Amino acid sequence: MSTIHFVGGEKGGVGKSVVARLLAQYMIDHELPFIGFDTDKSHGSLLRFYSDYAAATIIDDYESLDTIIETASAQPEQRILVDLAAQTHQPLARWLDESGVLDLAEELGITICYWNVMDSGKDCVDLLDKLLSQFGTQLNYVLVQNQVRDDQFNILEHSGVKDRALAFDAKVMTLKRLHAPVMTKVDSNSYSFWAAKNKDTESSYPLGLLERQRMKIWLNHAYSEISNIGV
């Protein structure tokens, strides 16, 4: 059956949408069929960069969220990718609880994976702790250590929360920081990561030769990490 990949992390600005875009591009490049759902009402990244694969989902509307499970059940050959906007955990958790989603998913043979995107700060550690307390072993966790702020995750390492997640069979991946001007140009051109890596000088803000090279190196490392996790 299908796997539903929720890309979340309640704190804003930690790189959830970047991870969702990476997963989308990884699936495209590896010819893995998927359907995307975007919960961001104002500037949904999947809808913007991968519109051929994504649809909008209203996070506080049960019928809209129901479509995620119904699609996974009806199209088991498709992976399901859900980009969760910041501050969407409460309505998502309420839907999961009141609709019995996790029990139903188990009955249907649907795997649910939660990619918890984190920076190196304490608030991300606290939010992960709450997530683990709420769902325990009912979810499959991937801890995405995004080096957007720092490449040292000492607070997480010494908190005991990472050990707790690992006891739940959580997997861990590292996302290196991409040189900021490169990401700015990618976003200003509304490029997919494939386009950013391969486009020439057609745009108003083209990536230079070495900027494309930095993108390739960053993307290759991210792909290696995702391959180790498995989608």
VOPABA-333637 format. One record per residue (C-alpha): residue number from 0; residue in three letters; x, y, z. Coordinates in Angstrom, 3 decimals, padded with zeros to 6 digits. Example, Ala and Ser with C-alpha at 12.3 -4.5 7.8 and 13.67 -1.06 7.14 Angstrom:
// VOPABA-333637
NODE;0;ALA;012.300;-004.500;007.800;
NODE;1;SER;013.670;-001.060;007.140;
***
This chain:
// VOPABA-333637
NODE;0;MET;000.000;000.000;000.000;
NODE;1;SER;000.885;003.666;-000.100;
NODE;2;THR;003.029;005.707;002.262;
NODE;3;ILE;001.928;009.143;003.421;
NODE;4;HIS;004.834;011.502;004.041;
NODE;5;PHE;003.883;014.423;006.273;
NODE;6;VAL;006.577;017.116;006.226;
NODE;7;GLY;006.156;019.146;009.392;
NODE;8;GLY;007.709;020.819;012.393;
NODE;9;GLU;005.551;023.383;014.126;
NODE;10;LYS;008.122;026.181;014.166;
NODE;11;GLY;008.159;028.540;011.194;
NODE;12;GLY;011.292;029.122;009.144;
NODE;13;VAL;012.979;025.775;009.756;
NODE;14;GLY;012.773;024.657;006.123;
NODE;15;LYS;009.687;022.452;005.934;
NODE;16;SER;008.804;023.559;002.420;
NODE;17;VAL;012.390;023.121;001.234;
NODE;18;VAL;012.310;019.522;002.484;
NODE;19;ALA;008.928;018.949;000.817;
NODE;20;ARG;010.338;020.305;-002.446;
NODE;21;LEU;013.401;018.092;-002.088;
NODE;22;LEU;011.262;015.016;-001.591;
NODE;23;ALA;009.132;015.951;-004.595;
NODE;24;GLN;012.183;016.437;-006.804;
NODE;25;TYR;013.756;013.220;-005.505;
NODE;26;MET;010.633;011.257;-006.406;
NODE;27;ILE;010.483;012.829;-009.856;
NODE;28;ASP;014.162;012.193;-010.566;
NODE;29;HIS;013.874;008.591;-009.353;
NODE;30;GLU;010.589;007.994;-011.227;
NODE;31;LEU;008.657;007.315;-008.030;
NODE;32;PRO;004.975;008.202;-008.598;
NODE;33;PHE;003.535;010.567;-006.018;
NODE;34;ILE;000.700;012.980;-005.331;
NODE;35;GLY;001.309;016.156;-003.348;
NODE;36;PHE;-000.956;018.070;-000.972;
NODE;37;ASP;-000.136;021.614;000.114;
NODE;38;THR;-001.621;023.075;003.323;
NODE;39;ASP;-000.136;026.571;003.054;
NODE;40;LYS;-002.940;028.997;002.246;
NODE;41;SER;-000.747;031.993;001.435;
NODE;42;HIS;002.341;030.729;-000.424;
NODE;43;GLY;002.260;026.981;-000.888;
NODE;44;SER;005.609;025.752;-002.168;
NODE;45;LEU;004.426;022.487;-003.700;
NODE;46;LEU;001.705;024.332;-005.578;
NODE;47;ARG;004.193;026.945;-006.750;
NODE;48;PHE;007.134;024.757;-007.752;
NODE;49;TYR;005.451;021.402;-008.512;
NODE;50;SER;001.949;022.389;-009.574;
NODE;51;ASP;001.613;019.388;-011.915;
NODE;52;TYR;001.827;017.064;-008.920;
NODE;53;ALA;000.081;018.953;-006.108;
NODE;54;ALA;-003.338;020.070;-004.933;
NODE;55;ALA;-004.378;022.430;-002.158;
NODE;56;THR;-005.582;021.023;001.154;
NODE;57;ILE;-007.455;022.978;003.824;
NODE;58;ILE;-005.902;022.018;007.148;
NODE;59;ASP;-008.930;022.873;009.291;
NODE;60;ASP;-011.461;021.134;007.043;
NODE;61;TYR;-011.965;017.422;007.726;
NODE;62;GLU;-013.418;016.674;004.295;
NODE;63;SER;-010.383;018.245;002.646;
NODE;64;LEU;-007.968;016.275;004.823;
NODE;65;ASP;-009.975;013.091;004.257;
NODE;66;THR;-008.876;013.255;000.630;
NODE;67;ILE;-005.325;012.432;001.716;
NODE;68;ILE;-006.319;009.059;003.166;
NODE;69;GLU;-008.854;008.346;000.430;
NODE;70;THR;-006.218;009.005;-002.240;
NODE;71;ALA;-003.696;006.766;-000.489;
NODE;72;SER;-006.274;003.981;-000.297;
NODE;73;ALA;-007.517;004.356;-003.870;
NODE;74;GLN;-004.063;004.714;-005.446;
NODE;75;PRO;-001.709;002.433;-003.487;
NODE;76;GLU;000.977;002.736;-006.148;
NODE;77;GLN;001.329;006.448;-005.384;
NODE;78;ARG;003.327;007.953;-002.566;
NODE;79;ILE;001.524;010.810;-000.842;
NODE;80;LEU;003.503;013.949;000.055;
NODE;81;VAL;001.920;016.519;002.401;
NODE;82;ASP;003.625;019.864;003.038;
NODE;83;LEU;002.434;021.116;006.437;
NODE;84;ALA;002.583;024.859;006.988;
NODE;85;ALA;003.725;026.260;010.335;
NODE;86;GLN;001.160;026.270;013.143;
NODE;87;THR;-000.882;023.464;011.602;
NODE;88;HIS;-000.161;020.766;014.174;
NODE;89;GLN;-003.279;021.290;016.300;
NODE;90;PRO;-005.848;020.915;013.488;
NODE;91;LEU;-003.874;018.001;012.033;
NODE;92;ALA;-003.694;016.229;015.401;
NODE;93;ARG;-007.407;016.827;015.994;
NODE;94;TRP;-008.243;015.289;012.617;
NODE;95;LEU;-005.965;012.308;013.254;
NODE;96;ASP;-007.540;011.733;016.674;
NODE;97;GLU;-011.223;012.388;016.037;
NODE;98;SER;-011.247;010.555;012.704;
NODE;99;GLY;-009.294;007.528;013.898;
NODE;100;VAL;-006.884;008.070;011.026;
NODE;101;LEU;-003.953;006.136;012.461;
NODE;102;ASP;-006.046;003.048;013.253;
NODE;103;LEU;-007.661;003.150;009.821;
NODE;104;ALA;-004.302;003.570;008.117;
NODE;105;GLU;-003.037;000.473;009.928;
NODE;106;GLU;-006.108;-001.491;008.816;
NODE;107;LEU;-005.572;-000.389;005.219;
NODE;108;GLY;-001.851;-001.100;005.301;
NODE;109;ILE;-000.971;002.579;004.791;
NODE;110;THR;002.311;003.699;006.342;
NODE;111;ILE;002.437;007.205;007.819;
NODE;112;CYS;005.826;008.879;008.033;
NODE;113;TYR;006.358;012.231;009.766;
NODE;114;TRP;009.420;014.190;008.607;
NODE;115;ASN;010.065;016.505;011.553;
NODE;116;VAL;012.159;019.412;010.240;
NODE;117;MET;014.303;021.079;012.896;
NODE;118;ASP;016.893;023.794;013.293;
NODE;119;SER;019.430;023.681;016.131;
NODE;120;GLY;017.349;025.657;018.647;
NODE;121;LYS;015.767;024.509;021.891;
NODE;122;ASP;012.223;025.298;020.776;
NODE;123;CYS;012.484;022.645;018.045;
NODE;124;VAL;013.631;020.128;020.644;
NODE;125;ASP;010.683;020.993;022.878;
NODE;126;LEU;008.246;020.650;019.976;
NODE;127;LEU;009.706;017.258;019.041;
NODE;128;ASP;009.311;016.124;022.648;
NODE;129;LYS;005.622;017.070;022.554;
NODE;130;LEU;005.159;015.286;019.214;
NODE;131;LEU;006.673;012.083;020.595;
NODE;132;SER;004.515;012.315;023.720;
NODE;133;GLN;001.377;012.754;021.662;
NODE;134;PHE;001.847;010.001;019.079;
NODE;135;GLY;004.479;007.652;020.481;
NODE;136;THR;005.074;004.680;018.193;
NODE;137;GLN;001.959;005.346;016.101;
NODE;138;LEU;004.025;007.348;013.600;
NODE;139;ASN;007.251;006.638;011.750;
NODE;140;TYR;009.592;009.567;012.399;
NODE;141;VAL;012.378;011.133;010.404;
NODE;142;LEU;014.322;013.838;012.236;
NODE;143;VAL;015.550;016.300;009.618;
NODE;144;GLN;018.435;018.257;011.116;
NODE;145;ASN;018.473;021.344;008.915;
NODE;146;GLN;021.726;023.278;009.191;
NODE;147;VAL;020.016;026.527;008.233;
NODE;148;ARG;021.180;028.167;011.498;
NODE;149;ASP;024.018;025.982;012.747;
NODE;150;ASP;025.619;022.650;011.924;
NODE;151;GLN;025.830;021.652;015.579;
NODE;152;PHE;022.738;020.142;017.221;
NODE;153;ASN;024.151;020.006;020.732;
NODE;154;ILE;020.867;020.901;022.444;
NODE;155;LEU;019.122;017.997;020.743;
NODE;156;GLU;022.013;015.607;021.364;
NODE;157;HIS;022.110;016.327;025.111;
NODE;158;SER;018.359;016.671;025.713;
NODE;159;GLY;017.509;012.981;025.751;
NODE;160;VAL;014.749;013.711;023.206;
NODE;161;LYS;016.758;012.365;020.287;
NODE;162;ASP;017.459;009.161;022.223;
NODE;163;ARG;013.746;008.903;022.924;
NODE;164;ALA;012.968;009.281;019.207;
NODE;165;LEU;015.591;006.676;018.302;
NODE;166;ALA;013.952;004.296;020.767;
NODE;167;PHE;010.831;004.689;018.605;
NODE;168;ASP;012.953;003.638;015.578;
NODE;169;ALA;013.189;007.191;014.269;
NODE;170;LYS;015.592;007.843;011.412;
NODE;171;VAL;017.822;010.897;011.176;
NODE;172;MET;018.996;012.898;008.180;
NODE;173;THR;021.137;015.997;007.836;
NODE;174;LEU;020.248;018.787;005.437;
NODE;175;LYS;023.208;021.000;004.687;
NODE;176;ARG;022.791;024.745;004.358;
NODE;177;LEU;022.630;025.950;000.763;
NODE;178;HIS;024.471;029.212;000.033;
NODE;179;ALA;021.771;031.845;000.622;
NODE;180;PRO;022.126;033.769;-002.684;
NODE;181;VAL;021.606;030.520;-004.604;
NODE;182;MET;018.340;029.765;-002.813;
NODE;183;THR;017.245;033.385;-003.307;
NODE;184;LYS;017.741;033.090;-007.061;
NODE;185;VAL;015.984;029.723;-007.168;
NODE;186;ASP;012.955;031.168;-005.397;
NODE;187;SER;012.908;034.449;-007.340;
NODE;188;ASN;012.802;032.469;-010.599;
NODE;189;SER;010.219;029.994;-009.235;
NODE;190;TYR;012.572;027.214;-010.282;
NODE;191;SER;012.170;023.596;-009.355;
NODE;192;PHE;015.444;022.191;-008.082;
NODE;193;TRP;015.890;020.393;-011.403;
NODE;194;ALA;015.519;023.674;-013.275;
NODE;195;ALA;017.931;025.410;-010.906;
NODE;196;LYS;020.537;022.735;-011.542;
NODE;197;ASN;020.120;022.642;-015.320;
NODE;198;LYS;018.804;026.014;-016.575;
NODE;199;ASP;021.115;028.338;-018.461;
NODE;200;THR;020.969;032.153;-018.506;
NODE;201;GLU;017.382;032.615;-019.713;
NODE;202;SER;016.045;034.260;-016.537;
NODE;203;SER;016.429;037.780;-015.177;
NODE;204;TYR;018.428;036.444;-012.216;
NODE;205;PRO;020.382;033.530;-013.694;
NODE;206;LEU;022.470;031.190;-011.594;
NODE;207;GLY;026.124;031.386;-012.499;
NODE;208;LEU;028.208;028.368;-013.385;
NODE;209;LEU;029.527;027.864;-009.851;
NODE;210;GLU;026.152;028.637;-008.313;
NODE;211;ARG;024.681;025.754;-010.312;
NODE;212;GLN;027.612;023.648;-009.182;
NODE;213;ARG;026.860;024.497;-005.535;
NODE;214;MET;023.240;023.530;-006.157;
NODE;215;LYS;024.317;020.172;-007.615;
NODE;216;ILE;026.570;019.406;-004.636;
NODE;217;TRP;023.842;020.359;-002.155;
NODE;218;LEU;021.234;018.345;-004.028;
NODE;219;ASN;023.484;015.287;-004.310;
NODE;220;HIS;024.117;015.296;-000.568;
NODE;221;ALA;020.391;015.681;000.172;
NODE;222;TYR;019.566;012.827;-002.215;
NODE;223;SER;022.125;010.600;-000.503;
NODE;224;GLU;020.507;011.326;002.857;
NODE;225;ILE;017.002;010.662;001.509;
NODE;226;SER;018.171;007.420;-000.093;
NODE;227;ASN;019.452;006.250;003.283;
NODE;228;ILE;016.026;006.986;004.805;
NODE;229;GLY;013.970;005.555;001.944;
NODE;230;VAL;010.703;006.870;000.536;
***
